Structures are given as structure tokens and as C-alpha cells.
Amino acid sequence: MPSLRVAAAQLDVAFGDARANLAAVLAALEQAAVQGAKLVVFPECALTGYCFTSLEEAREAALTLDGPVVSALVDACRRLGVLAVTGLVERDGDRIHNTAVLTGPDGLVGRYRKCHLPVLGVDRFATAGDPPLEPFDTPFARLGVGICYDGSFPELSRVLKLRGAQILLLPTNWPEKAQVSAEFQPIVRAHENHVHFVAVNRVGTERGFTFIGQSKIIDCTGRVLARAGSDRPEVLVADLDPAAADCNRVVYSAGEYEIDRVGHRRPELYGPLTR
């Protein structure tokens, strides 16, 4: 696969206003496409907001995946020839999910529902996802998706890597008390798994929470290629080589200094992780 230009679209989000949020997402999608990006990643709950105080309130603002907002995303992706990963609160009957949708020129490619739910915001009322942890196979790269708190559980990133993910995408809503996560977690996950990593946070305030930005695009060596600030919307772009993430054996000096973070694992020692 050739080099892939990826964009991280760090946005402010209007609480409960899907129309305004869709306009901001589409504008950022255009901006990223002009810069040559073929994959654009948006924050967690970018289309709906996050800080809901009841299930009923969240249901009222939640979106269905066959509705006009997601259709507008598909239309934009088709026109621009890009893939987009966008966060929203999804309504599925009486339940809601914290969901990231992957849309592209051919329509809705797939969805990921957040698996690990903190006692915070809409996650207090959401139903946890229980998907097979499989990457999405796209024309550009094999993409693994998590959402925010999922990144605190290294097992999720490792499983996606072992199943062939070349780029891990993490839409987030990291508030002020998540500074350590924003600063270090994406770098560590990229480095320990030899996988590219795109973490996209939001900025602004919502119902007493201030979100701290610091979105990052990181290559599979753990090197930060692009980094956003903490207080304003930005669209970052960087070029990633998806195939480089498949070359797990890193040879600094043959026979003297070699690293393989997949091949050197000892799975027979890790049984307690699943008990």
C-alpha cells in the first residue's frame, strides 16, 4: 500500500445540536481533503455532544445510522473520495450506544460501539458494545477503532494489532483530568504495538467540563508526526506508510540489537489477563 495522508480533525462541539455539528464536520472534511487527506478522524460524539444527564435526554439527541446526518456524511465522503471516522450517540430502539461510524465513497463501511464505559457523561446510560475486535479492511489500510476510555485498556489495541490493524484510530473526549491519557497514552500504544495511532480529542467546554485537545498522529515507532494544541479547533495532517506497521521485526544491529514486539511475546504467561 502506498503512503496514506491522514487527518485528525480536532473540533469544538455544540451540545445536542446535530445540525451545527454536521456543518463543522463537513467543513473540516473539506479542509482535510484539500490538503490531500484520504482518511479523516473526528472526536468522540462529535455530532451530538457527550455530557448528557439522563438516558431520556440522550435518546432525544441520539442519531440513527440510517438517518439524514449519516447520509450527509456518506454523500460528502463520496464527493471528496475520502474515508471518515466520526463519533456520535447512536439510537438503537430503546438503547443508546457511544458509536464511531466509518463512512466512505461506497457508503457506511461499518460502526464500532464503545466497549469500556466509564461513569462519565453519556457513557453512564449507554449500552456497551460487544463487537468482534476486528479491523476494517479498506482500500487504504486496515483500520482498528476504539473510543476514548477503550484506549486505557491495552488489550484492545493489542488484539486489533494481532488481527492485522495497521492504523489504530481513537476518537476521544478527554477532559482536564485526563491530561496523562492525552499526553502519553497514544504514544505508548503506538510504540508497544508497532502500529500507527491517531488520537483525536475535542476542545471547548460542555456542562462544566473543559476538553483539552492535544490530538496526535503517531507513526508505528512512537514518533509524533503532528500534534494539536489544547484550546482551539485544528486539522492536523501527516503521511503514514500502512505497510510499515506490518514489519514487526526492527533490526538496529543484526544479531546484536533486534526488537519484535509481536514475535517476542509469551502468550503462555498471560492467562490471568482473561480470568
Residue pairs with C-beta under 8 A, 6 or more apart in sequence:
1 140
1 141
1 166
1 241
1 242
1 243
3 239
3 240
3 241
4 38
4 39
4 140
4 141
4 167
4 239
4 240
4 241
4 242
5 35
5 36
5 37
5 38
5 39
5 237
5 238
5 239
5 240
6 37
6 38
6 39
6 40
6 41
6 167
6 196
6 198
6 217
6 237
6 238
6 239
6 240
7 28
7 32
7 35
7 37
7 39
7 40
7 41
7 235
7 236
7 237
8 41
8 198
8 199
8 200
8 215
8 216
8 217
8 226
8 228
8 235
8 236
8 237
9 25
9 28
9 29
9 31
9 32
9 40
9 41
9 42
9 43
9 200
9 233
9 235
10 43
10 200
10 201
10 202
10 203
10 213
10 215
10 228
10 233
10 234
10 235
10 236
11 21
11 24
11 25
11 28
11 42
11 43
11 46
11 202
11 203
11 233
12 24
12 202
12 203
12 204
12 233
13 21
13 24
13 43
13 45
13 46
13 48
13 49
13 50
13 202
13 204
13 206
14 20
14 21
14 24
14 49
15 49
15 51
15 206
15 207
16 48
16 49
16 60
16 61
17 49
18 47
18 48
18 61
18 63
18 69
21 46
21 47
21 48
21 49
22 47
22 69
22 72
22 73
24 46
24 233
25 42
25 46
25 47
25 73
25 84
25 86
26 72
26 73
26 76
28 40
28 42
28 233
28 235
29 40
29 76
29 77
29 80
29 82
29 84
30 76
30 80
31 235
32 40
32 82
32 235
32 237
33 40
33 80
33 81
33 82
35 235
35 237
36 237
37 82
37 237
38 81
38 82
38 83
38 140
39 82
39 83
39 84
39 85
39 140
39 141
39 143
39 167
40 82
40 83
40 84
40 85
41 84
41 85
41 169
41 171
41 198
41 200
42 84
42 85
42 86
42 87
42 171
42 200
43 87
43 171
43 172
43 173
43 200
43 201
43 202
44 50
44 87
44 98
44 100
44 147
44 148
44 171
44 172
44 173
44 202
45 87
45 88
45 89
45 98
45 122
45 173
46 86
46 87
46 88
46 171
46 202
47 63
47 69
47 86
47 87
47 88
48 61
48 62
48 63
48 88
48 89
49 61
49 89
49 206
50 89
50 121
50 122
50 173
50 206
51 121
51 122
51 206
51 207
51 208
51 209
52 58
52 61
52 89
52 121
52 122
52 125
53 207
54 125
55 96
55 125
58 89
58 96
58 122
58 125
58 126
59 91
59 94
59 96
61 89
62 88
62 89
62 90
62 91
62 96
63 69
63 70
63 88
63 89
63 90
63 91
64 70
64 90
64 91
64 92
65 90
65 99
65 101
65 108
65 111
69 88
70 88
70 101
70 103
70 108
73 84
73 86
73 101
73 103
74 103
74 104
74 107
74 108
76 84
77 83
77 84
77 103
77 104
77 105
78 104
78 105
78 106
81 105
82 104
82 105
83 102
83 103
83 104
83 109
83 138
83 140
83 143
84 102
84 103
84 104
85 100
85 101
85 102
85 143
85 145
85 169
85 171
86 100
86 101
86 103
86 171
87 98
87 99
87 100
87 147
87 171
88 99
88 100
88 101
89 96
89 97
89 98
89 99
89 122
89 126
90 96
90 97
90 98
90 99
90 111
90 113
92 127
95 126
95 127
96 122
96 125
96 126
96 127
97 113
97 114
97 126
97 127
97 129
98 113
98 114
98 117
98 122
98 123
98 126
98 147
98 148
99 111
99 112
99 113
99 114
99 129
99 147
100 111
100 112
100 114
100 145
100 147
100 169
100 171
101 108
101 110
101 111
102 108
102 109
102 110
102 111
102 112
102 136
102 138
102 143
102 145
103 109
104 138
109 136
109 138
110 136
112 129
112 131
112 145
112 146
112 147
113 127
113 128
113 129
113 130
113 131
114 123
114 126
114 128
114 129
114 146
114 147
114 148
114 149
114 150
115 128
115 129
115 130
115 131
115 146
115 150
115 156
116 128
116 149
116 150
116 152
116 153
116 156
117 123
117 124
117 126
117 128
117 149
118 149
121 173
121 209
123 149
133 144
133 156
133 159
133 160
133 163
134 160
134 163
135 142
135 143
135 144
135 160
135 163
135 164
135 165
135 166
136 142
136 143
136 144
136 145
140 242
141 166
141 167
141 240
141 242
142 164
142 165
142 166
142 167
142 242
143 165
143 166
143 167
143 168
143 169
144 157
144 160
144 161
144 163
144 165
144 167
144 168
144 169
144 195
145 168
145 169
145 170
145 171
146 156
146 157
146 160
146 168
146 169
146 170
147 170
147 171
147 172
148 170
148 171
148 172
148 173
148 174
150 156
150 170
151 157
151 170
151 172
151 181
151 185
151 186
151 189
151 199
152 181
152 185
154 189
154 192
155 273
157 168
157 189
157 192
157 193
157 195
158 192
158 193
160 168
160 195
161 168
161 193
161 194
161 195
161 262
162 262
165 195
165 245
166 195
166 196
166 242
166 243
166 245
166 246
167 195
167 196
167 197
167 198
167 240
167 242
167 245
168 189
168 190
168 193
168 195
168 196
168 197
168 198
169 198
169 200
170 186
170 189
170 197
170 198
170 199
170 200
171 200
172 181
172 182
172 199
172 200
172 201
172 202
173 201
173 202
173 211
174 181
174 182
174 201
174 211
174 212
174 214
175 209
175 210
175 211
175 212
176 209
176 210
176 211
176 212
178 212
179 212
182 199
182 201
182 212
182 213
182 214
183 214
185 199
186 197
186 198
186 199
186 216
186 218
187 197
187 216
187 218
187 222
187 224
188 222
189 195
189 197
190 196
190 197
190 218
190 219
190 220
190 221
190 222
191 221
191 222
192 261
193 220
193 261
194 220
194 221
194 245
194 247
194 248
194 250
194 261
194 262
195 220
195 245
196 217
196 218
196 219
196 220
196 240
196 242
196 244
196 245
197 216
197 217
197 218
198 216
198 217
198 218
199 215
199 216
199 218
200 215
201 211
201 212
201 213
201 214
201 215
201 228
202 211
202 213
203 211
203 212
203 213
203 230
203 231
203 232
203 233
204 210
204 211
205 211
212 230
213 228
213 229
213 230
213 231
213 232
213 234
214 227
214 228
214 229
214 230
215 227
215 228
215 234
215 236
216 224
216 226
216 227
216 228
216 236
217 224
217 225
217 226
217 227
217 236
217 237
217 238
217 240
218 224
218 225
219 225
219 238
219 240
219 241
219 244
220 244
220 245
221 250
225 238
225 239
225 240
226 236
226 237
226 238
227 236
228 234
228 236
248 260
248 261
248 262
248 263
249 258
249 259
249 260
249 263
250 258
250 259
250 260
251 257
251 258
252 258
252 259
